[in-house]
Amino acid sequence: MDRFYRDEAKSGATEHRRALNRLLRDCRHGRVATIILPTLDRLSRNVRIAENLFYDFERLGVRVLIADMPTYDSPDRKDVMMRQIREVIAEENRKDIIERRWKGRRERVRNGLPADGNVAYGYRRAGKRLIPNAQEQAVVRLIFERSDAGRERCKVAASLNERGIVRRNGRPWTQRQVSAVLSRRSLYLDGVARYGEVTGHDERLIVLSTAGRSQ
């Protein structure tokens, strides 16, 4: 019987993936005789993890076929060498992506924007910049007012829900989401975005009055 093991939206550099763990469990129980990989990097983009997995498959007597390496034959030492070279390339490509993303986030921060691609609560995207979202910024002010008055974060969330105020995705507020808003005090108060040691400033991002500085 054919089985599909999909690790969608999971990093190929992650060792603990639900579908991969299920595949290994089925291999150990003799339920899998042959594995067909669409591409080598779908198994892993980490050389150590990939080699450990191929070792396990070989030890368990499981044959591995790779669609983008149609002539791959695991007993052939030259094929194994080519597979390992491609594993190294896949890992380096992943590192390049991470580095480009890191540099891009630093540049965004220098321009006064939050580091990640998600729009911080209280703003909306206009082209490449963020502009105020009046409705959300009113909620931001309310969160800070109640928190600075000494209310616990879970109670702040409960008060928002009691008033029928929902998050951007339509879901109720939680203590975690309130904490996420409060963690951006420097952004809301001073228009300062941070990413590691890099900071950027844009006064147009200020939401709170300087009265919040004393807290």
Backbone torsions as a table, in degrees:
resi	resn	phi	psi	omega
1	MET	NA	134.8	178.6
2	ASP	-78.0	140.1	175.7
3	ARG	-129.4	146.4	177.2
4	PHE	-114.9	134.5	178.7
5	TYR	-120.9	105.6	-174.7
6	ARG	-111.5	125.2	173.8
7	ASP	-111.0	65.4	-177.2
8	GLU	-71.5	142.1	178.9
9	ALA	61.8	24.4	177.0
10	LYS	-117.5	139.3	-179.4
11	SER	-66.4	137.4	176.9
12	GLY	-72.1	-6.3	177.5
13	ALA	-94.4	-1.5	-178.0
14	THR	-89.5	131.7	-177.0
15	GLU	-81.6	-36.3	-175.9
16	HIS	-99.0	93.8	178.2
17	ARG	-124.1	138.4	-171.5
18	ARG	-57.7	-49.4	-176.9
19	ALA	-67.9	-38.0	178.4
20	LEU	-64.3	-42.1	177.8
21	ASN	-62.5	-37.6	178.4
22	ARG	-67.3	-38.9	177.6
23	LEU	-61.5	-46.3	-179.5
24	LEU	-63.4	-39.9	178.7
25	ARG	-62.9	-42.5	179.3
26	ASP	-67.0	-35.2	177.6
27	CYS	-64.7	-42.4	-179.1
28	ARG	-65.8	-28.6	179.6
29	HIS	-92.1	8.8	176.0
30	GLY	74.1	18.7	-179.0
31	ARG	-86.6	-11.7	-176.6
32	VAL	-124.6	126.1	177.6
33	ALA	-103.4	-34.0	-177.6
34	THR	-138.9	137.6	175.9
35	ILE	-112.6	132.0	176.0
36	ILE	-113.1	116.2	178.4
37	LEU	-97.7	131.7	176.4
38	PRO	-64.6	-40.9	175.1
39	THR	-145.7	154.7	-178.0
40	LEU	-62.2	-38.5	-175.9
41	ASP	-72.1	-9.3	175.1
42	ARG	-75.4	-19.9	174.3
43	LEU	-75.4	-48.3	176.2
44	SER	-170.9	150.7	172.3
45	ARG	-109.7	26.4	176.2
46	ASN	-127.3	123.0	-174.0
47	VAL	-59.9	-45.1	-178.3
48	ARG	-60.1	-46.9	-179.2
49	ILE	-63.9	-44.5	-179.0
50	ALA	-60.8	-45.0	-178.8
51	GLU	-66.9	-37.7	176.2
52	ASN	-62.6	-39.7	179.7
53	LEU	-67.1	-43.5	178.6
54	PHE	-64.3	-34.8	176.0
55	TYR	-63.3	-44.7	179.1
56	ASP	-62.7	-43.6	-179.1
57	PHE	-61.8	-43.2	-180.0
58	GLU	-65.2	-42.4	-179.9
59	ARG	-62.9	-33.9	-178.5
60	LEU	-88.0	-0.7	178.7
61	GLY	74.7	27.0	-179.3
62	VAL	-97.5	126.0	178.7
63	ARG	-81.5	140.6	179.9
64	VAL	-119.1	124.8	174.1
65	LEU	-111.8	142.9	-177.9
66	ILE	-124.2	117.6	-171.7
67	ALA	-60.7	-39.2	-179.1
68	ASP	-89.5	10.5	168.5
69	MET	-132.3	67.2	-169.8
70	PRO	-58.9	-24.1	-178.6
71	THR	-98.9	7.3	-176.4
72	TYR	-60.4	130.8	178.8
73	ASP	-135.4	110.0	-171.1
74	SER	-58.8	-31.5	177.3
75	PRO	-70.9	-15.7	-178.1
76	ASP	-81.7	118.6	-176.1
77	ARG	-63.4	-33.8	179.3
78	LYS	-68.9	-37.5	176.8
79	ASP	-65.9	-39.4	177.5
80	VAL	-63.0	-40.3	179.2
81	MET	-63.4	-43.7	178.3
82	MET	-64.1	-37.7	177.1
83	ARG	-62.4	-43.8	-178.7
84	GLN	-66.9	-36.0	176.3
85	ILE	-62.7	-42.6	179.9
86	ARG	-68.2	-31.7	174.7
87	GLU	-63.2	-42.7	178.5
88	VAL	-63.1	-42.9	179.5
89	ILE	-63.1	-41.8	179.5
90	ALA	-62.8	-40.7	178.9
91	GLU	-66.3	-42.0	179.4
92	GLU	-65.6	-38.4	177.1
93	ASN	-62.1	-39.9	177.9
94	ARG	-63.0	-42.5	179.2
95	LYS	-64.6	-37.8	177.5
96	ASP	-62.9	-42.1	178.8
97	ILE	-62.2	-44.6	179.7
98	ILE	-61.7	-42.3	-179.1
99	GLU	-66.1	-41.9	178.8
100	ARG	-64.4	-40.2	178.5
101	ARG	-64.2	-41.2	179.0
102	TRP	-62.8	-44.7	178.9
103	LYS	-65.5	-39.2	178.7
104	GLY	-63.4	-40.1	179.1
105	ARG	-67.2	-39.4	177.3
106	ARG	-62.0	-40.9	180.0
107	GLU	-66.2	-38.6	177.4
108	ARG	-60.9	-43.0	-178.8
109	VAL	-65.4	-41.1	178.8
110	ARG	-60.7	-27.5	178.6
111	ASN	-88.5	8.4	177.2
112	GLY	84.0	18.6	-179.3
113	LEU	-111.3	154.4	174.5
114	PRO	-59.8	154.0	-173.1
115	ALA	-68.1	-42.5	-173.7
116	ASP	-87.4	173.4	-177.5
117	GLY	-79.5	-13.4	179.1
118	ASN	-75.3	141.3	179.0
119	VAL	-80.8	123.4	179.9
120	ALA	-60.6	147.2	179.8
121	TYR	-61.5	132.9	-177.9
122	GLY	109.4	-5.6	-177.5
123	TYR	-135.8	167.1	170.1
124	ARG	-138.6	156.9	-175.9
125	ARG	-83.8	135.6	174.1
126	ALA	-132.1	96.7	-173.8
127	GLY	69.0	-125.2	179.4
128	LYS	-96.1	0.8	-176.4
129	ARG	-115.2	167.4	175.1
130	LEU	-104.8	141.5	175.5
131	ILE	-129.1	159.0	-176.1
132	PRO	-61.9	143.7	169.6
133	ASN	-110.5	102.6	-169.7
134	ALA	-57.0	-43.0	-177.8
135	GLN	-64.3	-45.2	-180.0
136	GLU	-70.0	-36.0	-179.4
137	GLN	-67.2	-29.9	174.9
138	ALA	-63.7	-37.5	178.1
139	VAL	-69.6	-39.4	177.7
140	VAL	-58.3	-46.9	179.8
141	ARG	-61.2	-40.3	-179.8
142	LEU	-64.2	-41.4	179.0
143	ILE	-61.6	-46.7	-179.0
144	PHE	-68.2	-39.2	179.1
145	GLU	-59.4	-45.5	-177.3
146	ARG	-74.0	-37.2	177.9
147	SER	-67.9	-44.0	-179.9
148	ASP	-68.0	-19.6	177.0
149	ALA	-83.6	-0.2	174.9
150	GLY	101.3	5.5	-179.8
151	ARG	-76.7	139.5	178.1
152	GLU	-66.0	151.7	-174.5
153	ARG	-64.2	-35.8	178.0
154	CYS	-65.5	-33.4	179.3
155	LYS	-75.7	-31.7	174.9
156	VAL	-62.9	-45.2	178.9
157	ALA	-61.2	-43.2	-179.3
158	ALA	-63.0	-39.3	-179.2
159	SER	-67.0	-35.8	176.9
160	LEU	-65.5	-43.7	-179.8
161	ASN	-65.4	-37.0	178.9
162	GLU	-63.8	-30.0	179.5
163	ARG	-86.3	1.6	179.1
164	GLY	78.1	17.9	178.5
165	ILE	-87.7	122.2	-179.4
166	VAL	-111.9	165.2	177.9
167	ARG	-75.1	176.7	-177.3
168	ARG	-58.4	-33.4	-179.2
169	ASN	-87.7	6.0	178.2
170	GLY	85.8	0.5	-178.7
171	ARG	-91.4	160.8	179.1
172	PRO	-66.8	159.0	175.8
173	TRP	-76.3	146.3	175.6
174	THR	-126.6	167.3	177.6
175	GLN	-58.4	-38.6	-179.9
176	ARG	-62.8	-42.7	-178.7
177	GLN	-70.3	-36.4	175.0
178	VAL	-63.1	-42.5	178.8
179	SER	-61.7	-36.6	179.6
180	ALA	-63.5	-40.1	177.5
181	VAL	-65.9	-45.9	-177.7
182	LEU	-65.1	-27.4	-179.7
183	SER	-70.0	-12.4	-178.9
184	ARG	-101.5	29.7	-177.1
185	ARG	-54.7	-44.2	-177.8
186	SER	-62.7	-32.5	178.1
187	LEU	-70.2	-49.4	-176.7
188	TYR	-70.9	-32.2	-175.2
189	LEU	-87.7	-40.8	-174.1
190	ASP	-119.3	-4.2	-176.6
191	GLY	70.8	27.8	-177.2
192	VAL	-103.5	123.8	175.4
193	ALA	-105.1	142.7	-177.9
194	ARG	-128.8	146.3	171.4
195	TYR	-148.2	101.3	-173.1
196	GLY	64.1	-124.1	-179.6
197	GLU	-91.6	-3.9	-177.3
198	VAL	-90.9	135.9	176.4
199	THR	-130.4	154.2	175.5
200	GLY	-140.3	158.4	-174.4
201	HIS	-136.1	134.4	176.0
202	ASP	-147.8	108.6	-176.6
203	GLU	-61.7	-21.9	-179.9
204	ARG	-68.9	-12.8	179.9
205	LEU	-90.9	-4.0	-177.6
206	ILE	-68.1	130.5	-179.4
207	VAL	-113.3	-39.6	-173.8
208	LEU	-96.1	152.1	173.9
209	SER	-77.3	164.2	-179.3
210	THR	-66.3	-5.3	177.5
211	ALA	-64.7	-25.2	179.8
212	GLY	-77.3	-5.5	-176.4
213	ARG	-70.5	-25.5	-176.4
214	SER	-74.2	-14.1	-176.5
215	GLN	-93.6	NA	NA
